[in-house]
Amino acid sequence: MASREQAWRQVAAQFHAAGLDQPQLDARLLLMAATGIDETELIIAGGEPILPAESRLLDEMAARRLAHEPVSRILGLREFWGLPFGLNAATLDPRPDSETIVETALRYLPDERATILDLGTGTGCLLLALLSERPCASGLGIDIAPLAVEQARANAADIGLAAQAQFRCGNWHEDISSHFDMVISNPPYIPQADIERLAPEVRLHDPLLALDGGDDGLAAYRILAKAMPGLLRAEGHCVVEFAQGQQAAVSTLFQGAGLEILEMVPDLAGILRVVVARLPRDQARSCDVIKKVWNEPI
């Protein structure tokens, strides 16, 4: 009977031979899931035999990974901003690059009782990561997919943030009359013609709605740019992710909608990834006057 460590090395060798990225890490994560042990136990008790039922489960999970299903999909879980997020077929698998949104947003988000709107929320990872850092803040996540909304609500409950976060189905900003201190989004930005060239881990397992950015990849940004002036409070900011090489087009769309670009922020690889924008100062002051006159709830 093989030991746990032997089973791990055998699966890692299969993944390496198949040309998968991070074969040892993927094999270790699957072994720990199959056996119910953590990394410390694997180090201490790696020589213990792997049970037949555990071996069968590991083989099943390894076969799925060899078919290019991501480990996060196999486990149904992805860590993002140090928090665990459940996944389902309607949610995008959160990427480490998207933590740039969270890092950037925290620099602009007030410490007091801020309100946040997350458009295309998916797992809720962006909104919930921000709320975990701002205990007095509250947020609303919108997604067009009912299953995604269901998963985001479950994630909020599991993380302990259900009291701060609400999630509901919607088509971007439709039926939203409130104004927010911050609007965040990681919209679909892959041009339709490029989707077939994506890695199978993405193309076959991430929902098409979360990938397809239209003919030029900018369809969602046209909607978001027009919506932002009606969603932001006077001193509010929007923080939005975009794809490599889209910075000029996104900047043009946002400026064309009357927004002021504050900065473009690179991700960990040094690739420009996030735009920060706001209403111009004079327009923001005008909005404040209108809100006071009409006593608009925000």
C-alpha positions in Angstrom: 0.0 0.0 0.0 1.4 3.4 -1.0 2.1 6.0 1.6 0.5 9.5 1.4 3.8 11.0 0.3 4.2 8.3 -2.4 0.7 9.0 -3.7 1.4 12.7 -3.8 4.6 12.1 -5.8 2.9 9.8 -8.2 0.2 12.3 -9.0 2.7 15.1 -9.3 4.7 13.0 -11.8 1.5 12.5 -13.8 0.8 16.2 -13.8 4.4 17.1 -14.8 4.3 14.6 -17.7 1.0 16.2 -18.9 2.7 19.6 -18.9 0.4 21.1 -16.2 1.5 24.2 -14.3 2.5 23.7 -10.7 2.3 19.9 -10.7 3.6 19.4 -7.2 1.4 22.1 -5.6 -1.7 20.8 -7.4 -1.0 17.2 -6.4 -0.4 18.3 -2.8 -3.7 20.2 -2.6 -5.7 17.3 -4.1 -4.0 14.8 -1.8 -4.9 16.9 1.3 -8.5 17.2 0.1 -8.7 13.4 -0.5 -7.2 12.5 2.8 -8.6 15.3 5.0 -5.2 16.3 6.3 -3.5 19.6 6.3 0.0 20.5 5.2 1.5 20.0 8.6 0.0 16.5 8.9 1.4 15.7 5.5 4.9 16.7 6.6 4.6 14.8 9.9 2.7 11.8 8.8 3.5 11.6 5.1 4.7 8.0 5.6 1.3 6.8 6.8 -0.5 4.6 4.2 -3.2 6.2 2.1 -6.5 4.4 2.6 -8.2 2.7 -0.4 -11.2 5.1 -0.3 -8.8 8.1 -0.2 -6.7 6.7 -3.0 -9.8 6.3 -5.2 -10.9 9.8 -4.5 -7.5 11.1 -5.3 -7.5 9.2 -8.6 -10.8 10.7 -9.5 -9.7 14.3 -8.7 -6.4 13.7 -10.5 -8.3 12.6 -13.6 -10.3 15.8 -13.6 -7.1 17.9 -13.3 -5.5 16.0 -16.2 -8.6 17.0 -18.2 -7.6 20.7 -17.4 -10.2 21.3 -14.7 -8.7 23.8 -12.3 -7.9 22.6 -8.8 -10.2 25.4 -7.4 -13.1 24.0 -9.4 -12.4 20.4 -8.3 -12.3 21.5 -4.6 -15.1 24.1 -5.1 -13.0 26.7 -3.2 -10.6 29.5 -4.0 -8.7 31.6 -1.5 -8.8 35.3 -2.3 -7.5 38.1 -0.1 -6.8 35.4 2.5 -10.5 34.5 2.6 -12.2 31.2 1.4 -14.7 31.6 -1.5 -16.9 28.9 -2.7 -17.4 28.6 -6.4 -20.1 27.3 -8.7 -20.6 27.0 -12.5 -22.0 30.6 -12.6 -19.0 32.3 -10.9 -15.7 33.3 -12.3 -12.7 31.7 -10.5 -11.1 34.7 -8.7 -7.6 35.5 -10.0 -4.8 36.9 -7.8 -4.4 39.8 -10.2 -7.9 41.0 -9.1 -6.5 41.6 -5.6 -5.1 44.8 -7.2 -8.7 46.1 -7.2 -8.9 45.5 -3.5 -5.5 47.1 -2.7 -6.3 50.1 -4.8 -9.9 50.5 -3.5 -8.8 50.5 0.1 -6.6 53.6 -0.6 -9.7 55.6 -1.6 -12.4 54.0 0.5 -13.3 56.1 3.6 -12.8 54.5 7.0 -16.3 55.5 8.2 -19.6 54.0 7.1 -18.9 53.8 3.4 -21.2 52.3 0.9 -19.9 50.1 -1.9 -21.5 48.8 -5.1 -20.0 45.7 -6.9 -21.3 45.3 -10.4 -20.9 41.7 -11.8 -20.1 40.4 -8.3 -19.7 36.7 -9.1 -18.5 35.0 -5.9 -18.6 38.4 -4.1 -14.9 38.2 -3.5 -14.1 41.9 -4.3 -16.9 43.3 -2.2 -16.4 40.9 0.7 -12.6 41.4 0.7 -13.2 45.2 1.1 -15.9 44.7 3.8 -13.5 42.5 5.7 -11.1 45.5 5.9 -13.9 48.1 6.6 -16.1 46.7 9.5 -18.4 49.8 9.4 -18.9 49.7 5.6 -21.8 48.1 3.8 -22.2 46.9 0.2 -24.5 45.7 -2.5 -23.4 43.1 -5.1 -25.2 42.7 -8.4 -25.0 39.8 -10.8 -27.1 38.7 -13.7 -26.8 35.0 -12.8 -29.0 33.8 -10.0 -26.6 31.0 -9.2 -23.8 33.5 -8.7 -25.9 35.6 -6.4 -26.8 32.5 -4.4 -23.1 31.6 -4.1 -22.1 35.2 -3.1 -24.7 35.1 -0.3 -23.4 31.8 0.9 -19.8 33.1 0.9 -20.9 36.2 2.9 -22.5 34.0 5.5 -19.5 31.6 5.7 -17.1 34.5 6.1 -19.3 36.2 8.7 -20.1 39.3 6.6 -23.8 38.7 5.8 -24.8 41.7 8.0 -22.7 44.0 5.9 -23.4 42.7 2.4 -26.5 42.3 0.2 -26.6 40.5 -3.1 -29.3 40.5 -5.8 -29.9 39.7 -9.4 -29.7 42.5 -11.9 -28.4 43.7 -15.3 -25.5 46.0 -14.3 -26.9 49.2 -12.9 -30.6 48.8 -13.9 -33.1 49.5 -11.0 -30.4 51.0 -8.8 -31.4 54.5 -7.6 -28.9 54.9 -4.7 -25.5 56.6 -4.8 -22.4 55.0 -3.4 -19.0 56.0 -2.0 -17.4 53.5 -4.3 -18.3 51.4 -7.3 -16.1 48.4 -8.1 -16.2 46.0 -11.0 -14.3 43.2 -12.7 -16.3 43.1 -15.9 -16.0 40.6 -18.8 -13.3 42.0 -21.1 -12.2 39.2 -23.5 -12.9 39.9 -27.2 -15.2 37.2 -28.5 -12.7 36.1 -31.2 -10.1 35.5 -28.5 -12.2 33.2 -26.2 -11.4 30.1 -28.2 -7.7 30.7 -27.7 -7.9 30.9 -23.9 -6.4 28.1 -21.8 -8.8 25.2 -21.4 -8.9 25.8 -17.6 -10.5 29.1 -18.4 -12.4 28.5 -21.6 -14.0 25.2 -20.5 -14.7 26.1 -16.9 -15.3 29.8 -16.4 -18.8 31.0 -17.3 -19.0 32.6 -20.7 -21.0 35.6 -19.3 -18.0 36.4 -17.1 -15.5 36.3 -20.1 -17.3 37.6 -23.2 -16.6 41.3 -23.6 -18.2 41.6 -27.0 -16.5 42.2 -30.4 -13.7 44.4 -29.0 -13.8 43.4 -25.3 -15.2 46.8 -24.3 -18.9 46.2 -24.3 -19.2 46.3 -20.5 -17.0 49.4 -20.2 -19.4 51.3 -22.4 -22.2 50.5 -20.0 -20.2 51.2 -16.9 -18.8 54.5 -18.1 -22.3 55.9 -18.8 -23.6 54.6 -15.5 -20.9 55.9 -13.2 -22.0 59.5 -12.9 -25.4 58.4 -11.8 -24.0 55.9 -9.3 -21.3 57.8 -7.5 -21.7 60.2 -4.6 -20.0 63.5 -4.9 -16.7 62.4 -3.4 -17.0 58.8 -4.6 -14.7 56.8 -6.7 -15.0 53.9 -9.2 -12.3 51.2 -9.3 -12.5 48.9 -12.3 -10.3 46.1 -13.7 -9.4 45.9 -17.4 -7.3 43.6 -19.6 -3.8 44.1 -20.8 -3.6 46.8 -23.4 -7.1 48.2 -22.8 -6.0 51.2 -20.7 -6.3 53.8 -23.5 -9.7 52.6 -24.7 -11.1 52.4 -21.2 -9.7 55.8 -20.3 -11.3 57.3 -23.4 -14.7 55.8 -22.5 -14.6 57.0 -18.9 -13.5 60.5 -19.8 -16.1 60.7 -22.5 -18.7 60.0 -19.9 -17.5 63.0 -17.9 -15.3 61.2 -15.4 -11.8 62.3 -14.2 -9.1 59.6 -14.4 -7.0 59.6 -11.2 -4.6 56.8 -12.0 -4.0 53.5 -13.7 -2.6 50.8 -11.4 -0.4 47.9 -12.4 -0.8 44.3 -11.1 1.9 42.1 -9.5 3.4 41.5 -13.0 3.7 45.2 -13.7 0.8 45.2 -16.2 -1.7 48.1 -16.0 -4.8 46.4 -14.6 -7.1 48.9 -12.7 -8.5 52.3 -13.4 -9.5 54.8 -10.7 -12.0 57.5 -11.7 -14.3 60.0 -10.1 -16.6 62.9 -10.9 -14.8 66.2 -11.6 -14.7 68.4 -8.6 -17.1 71.1 -10.1 -19.6 68.4 -11.1 -19.4 66.7 -7.7 -20.3 70.0 -6.0 -23.3 70.5 -8.3 -24.4 67.0 -7.5 -24.2 67.8 -3.8 -26.5 70.8 -4.2 -29.0 68.8 -6.2 -29.1 66.1 -3.6 -29.7 68.6 -0.8 -32.5 70.4 -2.6 -34.3 67.2 -3.4 -33.4 65.5 -0.2 -32.5 62.4 -2.2 -31.9 59.3 -0.1 -28.4 57.8 -0.8 
